[in-house]
Structures are given as C-alpha cells and as structure tokens.
Amino acid sequence: MNRVPSGIPGLDDLIEGGFPESSSVLLSGGAGTGKSIFCMQYLYYGAKTLNEPGVYITLEEGPHNLWWNTQRFKWDLLPLEQKNLLRIYKFEPAKDNRDDLEEQTARIIEKAKSINAKRLVIDSITAFSFWMNDPAKLRYSVYLLIEELRKLKCTSILTCETDGGKNSVSRFGVEEFLSDGVIQLHFVPPHRSIIVRKMRGTNHDKRVHPWEITEQGVSVNAQEEILWESLKD
C-alpha cells in the first residue's frame, strides 16, 4: 500500500508511515484543539516538500483567518499559491438553496480537479448542516462526498467539530463509519493529546499521545503516552 506522509512530525510513526493513498480521514475535536493548523500543515508539507498540489475548502473560517493562524509558523504560502500548488477557497451557504448539497460536492471536486490536487482538506463537514436540515439526507450527502473523493484519487482530511469529549467522534453519527481513518484531537488545558481511532489497512498505534503547537507547527510525541482516563468525558 502506498503511503502519504502527513507532514506532522511523530504522527507517521503511529500509522505505518502515513495515510493510505486516496483515503479520506476524519479529523475530529472540540473548538481550539488545532484542527485547522493540522490541516494547513498537511497541505503545506505536501506542496513545499513533495511538490503535491493541495486544496483547502473552508466552510466556516475565511481565508484571511487561515493566513493569520499560520503567520506565527513562518510558512511561506504565497509562492506556493503562485505556483498553483496551494489553493484556499471559502464556500458560502446559498440562502435560497439549502438542500442542494450535491451541488456543493460537485464544486469541491471541481476545485480539486482544477489543479490536479493530490491533497484536499474540507474544514468542516459539520458546516454541511447549513445547507441541509433533513438528518437522513445529510448522512447520505456525507456518504456521497466521501465516495466522490475516492474517485478523485487524492488523499483527503475532513474536519469535524465535536463537544470535545473523549467518546465524541463525530457530529452526525455516520462520518466515522464512512471515512477510512479517524483521528481525534483533545485539549484539556494545558495539555493537548491525539489518538488514532481508525486507519484502514494499517496496524495503527492504539494509545493516546501528547501533541503540541510550537513555533514550527504541530508535532506528536510518539514516545510518550497519556492515560485515557485523564481525558475529558
């Protein structure tokens, strides 16, 4: 199986060298756990180090907020945009067409195809509820999105906002079953932690590990372990 390096120091040690190529990975966690930084570092590493085009679809934060979040890391993003190796798009919900999530999925796929993206981030699929009220239709739309991403043959991260509890994996109760991998981020001040709950085709590490946000970005301490009981219920 081909592996896609995450660009997160220490993480690939937990997942046999990287994400399975063309997989869709759910990255879940409460507010302030570092999901957006994690995702941007994933794209930045691919573009900067491996020359792999990446697309960041934000459904909540504007591109300017993402730029602010990354300034402290001194990541030089502008040359990557100029070389068509990195694109950030903000999708706004259409007030007069809330139920047409299939149209939004088609737009996402179009943006990824436009630069032949090898890496894709959707932040966050929790925001899909802006476009659709019916829970059954919402679950089907998430399923449709993940199936279309598989056809795209790029490796994707889908973020999901939760209440931060250790057993809270998704918002709609279906994402963790449809995705190929699940990574949870936790923040119990002052400590941050990460656990790989699922990674298809991978003998992944099952323990909880500390991770941190530094001046260089985010990194995982794969050698140390955090007790499951210490996480927020």
Contacts in CASP RR format, 6 or more apart in sequence:
PFRMAT RR
TARGET T0000
AUTHOR 0000-0000-0000
METHOD contacts of the structure
MODEL  1
MNRVPSGIPGLDDLIEGGFPESSSVLLSGGAGTGKSIFCMQYLYYGAKTL
NEPGVYITLEEGPHNLWWNTQRFKWDLLPLEQKNLLRIYKFEPAKDNRDD
LEEQTARIIEKAKSINAKRLVIDSITAFSFWMNDPAKLRYSVYLLIEELR
KLKCTSILTCETDGGKNSVSRFGVEEFLSDGVIQLHFVPPHRSIIVRKMR
GTNHDKRVHPWEITEQGVSVNAQEEILWESLKD
1 20 0 8 1.000
1 21 0 8 1.000
1 201 0 8 1.000
2 20 0 8 1.000
2 21 0 8 1.000
3 12 0 8 1.000
3 16 0 8 1.000
3 17 0 8 1.000
3 18 0 8 1.000
3 19 0 8 1.000
3 20 0 8 1.000
3 21 0 8 1.000
4 18 0 8 1.000
4 19 0 8 1.000
4 20 0 8 1.000
4 21 0 8 1.000
4 23 0 8 1.000
4 118 0 8 1.000
4 119 0 8 1.000
4 155 0 8 1.000
5 12 0 8 1.000
5 17 0 8 1.000
5 18 0 8 1.000
5 45 0 8 1.000
5 46 0 8 1.000
5 50 0 8 1.000
6 12 0 8 1.000
6 15 0 8 1.000
6 18 0 8 1.000
6 19 0 8 1.000
6 42 0 8 1.000
6 45 0 8 1.000
7 41 0 8 1.000
7 42 0 8 1.000
7 45 0 8 1.000
7 46 0 8 1.000
7 49 0 8 1.000
8 38 0 8 1.000
8 41 0 8 1.000
8 42 0 8 1.000
8 45 0 8 1.000
8 218 0 8 1.000
8 219 0 8 1.000
8 220 0 8 1.000
9 219 0 8 1.000
9 220 0 8 1.000
10 219 0 8 1.000
10 220 0 8 1.000
10 221 0 8 1.000
10 222 0 8 1.000
11 18 0 8 1.000
11 194 0 8 1.000
11 220 0 8 1.000
11 222 0 8 1.000
12 18 0 8 1.000
13 205 0 8 1.000
13 220 0 8 1.000
13 222 0 8 1.000
14 196 0 8 1.000
14 204 0 8 1.000
14 205 0 8 1.000
14 209 0 8 1.000
14 220 0 8 1.000
14 222 0 8 1.000
15 196 0 8 1.000
15 199 0 8 1.000
15 202 0 8 1.000
15 204 0 8 1.000
15 205 0 8 1.000
16 202 0 8 1.000
16 203 0 8 1.000
16 204 0 8 1.000
19 25 0 8 1.000
19 155 0 8 1.000
19 181 0 8 1.000
19 199 0 8 1.000
20 155 0 8 1.000
20 180 0 8 1.000
20 199 0 8 1.000
20 200 0 8 1.000
20 201 0 8 1.000
20 202 0 8 1.000
21 155 0 8 1.000
22 150 0 8 1.000
22 152 0 8 1.000
22 153 0 8 1.000
22 154 0 8 1.000
22 155 0 8 1.000
23 155 0 8 1.000
23 156 0 8 1.000
23 180 0 8 1.000
23 181 0 8 1.000
23 200 0 8 1.000
24 146 0 8 1.000
24 149 0 8 1.000
24 150 0 8 1.000
24 155 0 8 1.000
24 156 0 8 1.000
24 157 0 8 1.000
24 158 0 8 1.000
24 178 0 8 1.000
24 179 0 8 1.000
24 180 0 8 1.000
24 181 0 8 1.000
25 155 0 8 1.000
25 156 0 8 1.000
25 157 0 8 1.000
25 158 0 8 1.000
25 179 0 8 1.000
25 180 0 8 1.000
25 181 0 8 1.000
25 182 0 8 1.000
25 183 0 8 1.000
25 199 0 8 1.000
26 157 0 8 1.000
26 158 0 8 1.000
26 159 0 8 1.000
26 160 0 8 1.000
26 169 0 8 1.000
26 170 0 8 1.000
26 175 0 8 1.000
26 176 0 8 1.000
26 179 0 8 1.000
26 181 0 8 1.000
26 182 0 8 1.000
26 183 0 8 1.000
27 35 0 8 1.000
27 38 0 8 1.000
27 39 0 8 1.000
27 157 0 8 1.000
27 158 0 8 1.000
27 159 0 8 1.000
27 160 0 8 1.000
27 183 0 8 1.000
27 185 0 8 1.000
28 35 0 8 1.000
28 159 0 8 1.000
28 160 0 8 1.000
28 161 0 8 1.000
28 162 0 8 1.000
28 168 0 8 1.000
28 169 0 8 1.000
28 170 0 8 1.000
28 175 0 8 1.000
28 176 0 8 1.000
28 182 0 8 1.000
28 183 0 8 1.000
28 184 0 8 1.000
28 185 0 8 1.000
29 35 0 8 1.000
29 160 0 8 1.000
29 161 0 8 1.000
29 162 0 8 1.000
29 164 0 8 1.000
29 168 0 8 1.000
29 184 0 8 1.000
29 185 0 8 1.000
29 186 0 8 1.000
30 161 0 8 1.000
30 162 0 8 1.000
30 163 0 8 1.000
30 164 0 8 1.000
30 165 0 8 1.000
30 185 0 8 1.000
30 187 0 8 1.000
31 161 0 8 1.000
32 187 0 8 1.000
33 164 0 8 1.000
33 185 0 8 1.000
33 186 0 8 1.000
33 187 0 8 1.000
33 192 0 8 1.000
34 185 0 8 1.000
34 187 0 8 1.000
34 192 0 8 1.000
34 213 0 8 1.000
34 218 0 8 1.000
35 123 0 8 1.000
35 124 0 8 1.000
35 159 0 8 1.000
35 185 0 8 1.000
36 61 0 8 1.000
36 66 0 8 1.000
36 69 0 8 1.000
36 123 0 8 1.000
36 159 0 8 1.000
37 69 0 8 1.000
37 70 0 8 1.000
37 213 0 8 1.000
37 217 0 8 1.000
37 218 0 8 1.000
38 157 0 8 1.000
38 185 0 8 1.000
38 218 0 8 1.000
39 56 0 8 1.000
39 121 0 8 1.000
39 123 0 8 1.000
39 157 0 8 1.000
39 159 0 8 1.000
40 56 0 8 1.000
40 66 0 8 1.000
40 69 0 8 1.000
40 70 0 8 1.000
40 75 0 8 1.000
40 121 0 8 1.000
41 73 0 8 1.000
41 75 0 8 1.000
41 217 0 8 1.000
41 218 0 8 1.000
42 119 0 8 1.000
42 121 0 8 1.000
42 157 0 8 1.000
43 54 0 8 1.000
43 55 0 8 1.000
43 56 0 8 1.000
43 86 0 8 1.000
43 119 0 8 1.000
43 121 0 8 1.000
44 70 0 8 1.000
44 75 0 8 1.000
44 77 0 8 1.000
44 80 0 8 1.000
44 86 0 8 1.000
46 52 0 8 1.000
46 54 0 8 1.000
46 118 0 8 1.000
46 119 0 8 1.000
47 53 0 8 1.000
47 54 0 8 1.000
47 80 0 8 1.000
47 85 0 8 1.000
47 86 0 8 1.000
47 119 0 8 1.000
48 75 0 8 1.000
48 76 0 8 1.000
48 80 0 8 1.000
48 85 0 8 1.000
51 85 0 8 1.000
52 85 0 8 1.000
52 118 0 8 1.000
52 119 0 8 1.000
53 84 0 8 1.000
53 85 0 8 1.000
53 86 0 8 1.000
53 87 0 8 1.000
53 115 0 8 1.000
53 116 0 8 1.000
53 117 0 8 1.000
53 118 0 8 1.000
53 119 0 8 1.000
54 85 0 8 1.000
54 86 0 8 1.000
54 87 0 8 1.000
54 112 0 8 1.000
54 115 0 8 1.000
54 117 0 8 1.000
54 118 0 8 1.000
54 119 0 8 1.000
54 120 0 8 1.000
54 121 0 8 1.000
54 154 0 8 1.000
55 86 0 8 1.000
55 87 0 8 1.000
55 88 0 8 1.000
55 89 0 8 1.000
55 111 0 8 1.000
55 112 0 8 1.000
55 115 0 8 1.000
55 117 0 8 1.000
55 119 0 8 1.000
55 120 0 8 1.000
55 121 0 8 1.000
56 66 0 8 1.000
56 86 0 8 1.000
56 87 0 8 1.000
56 88 0 8 1.000
56 89 0 8 1.000
56 121 0 8 1.000
56 123 0 8 1.000
57 89 0 8 1.000
57 91 0 8 1.000
57 108 0 8 1.000
57 111 0 8 1.000
57 120 0 8 1.000
57 121 0 8 1.000
57 122 0 8 1.000
57 123 0 8 1.000
58 66 0 8 1.000
58 88 0 8 1.000
58 89 0 8 1.000
58 90 0 8 1.000
58 91 0 8 1.000
58 123 0 8 1.000
59 90 0 8 1.000
59 91 0 8 1.000
59 93 0 8 1.000
59 122 0 8 1.000
59 123 0 8 1.000
59 124 0 8 1.000
59 125 0 8 1.000
59 127 0 8 1.000
59 128 0 8 1.000
59 130 0 8 1.000
60 123 0 8 1.000
60 124 0 8 1.000
60 127 0 8 1.000
61 90 0 8 1.000
61 123 0 8 1.000
62 90 0 8 1.000
63 88 0 8 1.000
63 89 0 8 1.000
63 90 0 8 1.000
66 88 0 8 1.000
67 77 0 8 1.000
70 77 0 8 1.000
72 215 0 8 1.000
73 215 0 8 1.000
73 216 0 8 1.000
73 217 0 8 1.000
74 215 0 8 1.000
77 86 0 8 1.000
80 86 0 8 1.000
81 87 0 8 1.000
81 88 0 8 1.000
84 115 0 8 1.000
85 115 0 8 1.000
87 111 0 8 1.000
87 114 0 8 1.000
87 115 0 8 1.000
87 117 0 8 1.000
89 111 0 8 1.000
91 104 0 8 1.000
91 107 0 8 1.000
91 108 0 8 1.000
93 127 0 8 1.000
93 130 0 8 1.000
93 131 0 8 1.000
94 100 0 8 1.000
94 131 0 8 1.000
97 103 0 8 1.000
97 131 0 8 1.000
98 130 0 8 1.000
98 131 0 8 1.000
98 132 0 8 1.000
98 133 0 8 1.000
99 131 0 8 1.000
99 132 0 8 1.000
99 133 0 8 1.000
99 134 0 8 1.000
99 137 0 8 1.000
100 131 0 8 1.000
101 128 0 8 1.000
101 131 0 8 1.000
101 132 0 8 1.000
101 137 0 8 1.000
101 138 0 8 1.000
101 141 0 8 1.000
101 144 0 8 1.000
101 145 0 8 1.000
102 141 0 8 1.000
102 144 0 8 1.000
104 128 0 8 1.000
104 131 0 8 1.000
105 141 0 8 1.000
105 144 0 8 1.000
105 145 0 8 1.000
105 148 0 8 1.000
108 120 0 8 1.000
108 122 0 8 1.000
108 145 0 8 1.000
109 148 0 8 1.000
109 149 0 8 1.000
109 152 0 8 1.000
111 117 0 8 1.000
112 120 0 8 1.000
112 152 0 8 1.000
112 154 0 8 1.000
113 152 0 8 1.000
117 152 0 8 1.000
117 154 0 8 1.000
118 154 0 8 1.000
118 155 0 8 1.000
119 154 0 8 1.000
119 155 0 8 1.000
119 156 0 8 1.000
120 149 0 8 1.000
120 152 0 8 1.000
120 154 0 8 1.000
120 155 0 8 1.000
120 156 0 8 1.000
120 157 0 8 1.000
121 156 0 8 1.000
121 157 0 8 1.000
121 158 0 8 1.000
121 159 0 8 1.000
122 145 0 8 1.000
122 156 0 8 1.000
122 157 0 8 1.000
122 158 0 8 1.000
122 159 0 8 1.000
123 159 0 8 1.000
124 158 0 8 1.000
124 159 0 8 1.000
124 160 0 8 1.000
124 161 0 8 1.000
125 142 0 8 1.000
125 145 0 8 1.000
125 158 0 8 1.000
125 159 0 8 1.000
125 160 0 8 1.000
125 171 0 8 1.000
125 175 0 8 1.000
126 159 0 8 1.000
126 160 0 8 1.000
126 161 0 8 1.000
126 171 0 8 1.000
128 138 0 8 1.000
128 141 0 8 1.000
128 142 0 8 1.000
129 138 0 8 1.000
129 171 0 8 1.000
132 138 0 8 1.000
132 141 0 8 1.000
135 172 0 8 1.000
138 172 0 8 1.000
139 172 0 8 1.000
139 173 0 8 1.000
139 174 0 8 1.000
142 172 0 8 1.000
142 174 0 8 1.000
142 175 0 8 1.000
142 178 0 8 1.000
143 174 0 8 1.000
143 178 0 8 1.000
146 158 0 8 1.000
146 178 0 8 1.000
146 179 0 8 1.000
149 156 0 8 1.000
158 175 0 8 1.000
158 179 0 8 1.000
160 169 0 8 1.000
160 170 0 8 1.000
160 171 0 8 1.000
160 175 0 8 1.000
161 171 0 8 1.000
162 168 0 8 1.000
162 169 0 8 1.000
162 170 0 8 1.000
162 171 0 8 1.000
164 186 0 8 1.000
164 187 0 8 1.000
164 232 0 8 1.000
165 186 0 8 1.000
165 231 0 8 1.000
165 232 0 8 1.000
165 233 0 8 1.000
166 184 0 8 1.000
166 186 0 8 1.000
166 228 0 8 1.000
166 231 0 8 1.000
166 232 0 8 1.000
166 233 0 8 1.000
167 233 0 8 1.000
169 175 0 8 1.000
169 176 0 8 1.000
169 182 0 8 1.000
169 184 0 8 1.000
169 197 0 8 1.000
170 176 0 8 1.000
176 182 0 8 1.000
176 197 0 8 1.000
176 198 0 8 1.000
179 198 0 8 1.000
180 198 0 8 1.000
180 199 0 8 1.000
180 200 0 8 1.000
181 196 0 8 1.000
181 197 0 8 1.000
181 198 0 8 1.000
181 199 0 8 1.000
181 200 0 8 1.000
182 196 0 8 1.000
182 197 0 8 1.000
182 198 0 8 1.000
182 199 0 8 1.000
183 194 0 8 1.000
183 195 0 8 1.000
183 196 0 8 1.000
183 197 0 8 1.000
184 194 0 8 1.000
184 195 0 8 1.000
184 197 0 8 1.000
185 192 0 8 1.000
185 193 0 8 1.000
185 194 0 8 1.000
185 211 0 8 1.000
186 192 0 8 1.000
186 193 0 8 1.000
186 194 0 8 1.000
186 195 0 8 1.000
186 208 0 8 1.000
186 231 0 8 1.000
186 232 0 8 1.000
187 193 0 8 1.000
188 230 0 8 1.000
188 231 0 8 1.000
188 232 0 8 1.000
191 210 0 8 1.000
191 226 0 8 1.000
191 230 0 8 1.000
192 210 0 8 1.000
192 211 0 8 1.000
192 212 0 8 1.000
192 213 0 8 1.000
193 208 0 8 1.000
193 209 0 8 1.000
193 210 0 8 1.000
193 211 0 8 1.000
193 226 0 8 1.000
193 231 0 8 1.000
194 208 0 8 1.000
194 209 0 8 1.000
194 210 0 8 1.000
194 211 0 8 1.000
194 220 0 8 1.000
195 206 0 8 1.000
195 207 0 8 1.000
195 208 0 8 1.000
195 209 0 8 1.000
196 204 0 8 1.000
196 205 0 8 1.000
196 206 0 8 1.000
198 204 0 8 1.000
205 222 0 8 1.000
207 225 0 8 1.000
207 226 0 8 1.000
208 225 0 8 1.000
208 226 0 8 1.000
208 227 0 8 1.000
208 228 0 8 1.000
208 231 0 8 1.000
209 220 0 8 1.000
209 221 0 8 1.000
209 222 0 8 1.000
209 224 0 8 1.000
209 225 0 8 1.000
209 226 0 8 1.000
210 220 0 8 1.000
210 221 0 8 1.000
210 224 0 8 1.000
210 226 0 8 1.000
211 218 0 8 1.000
211 219 0 8 1.000
211 220 0 8 1.000
211 221 0 8 1.000
212 218 0 8 1.000
212 219 0 8 1.000
212 221 0 8 1.000
END
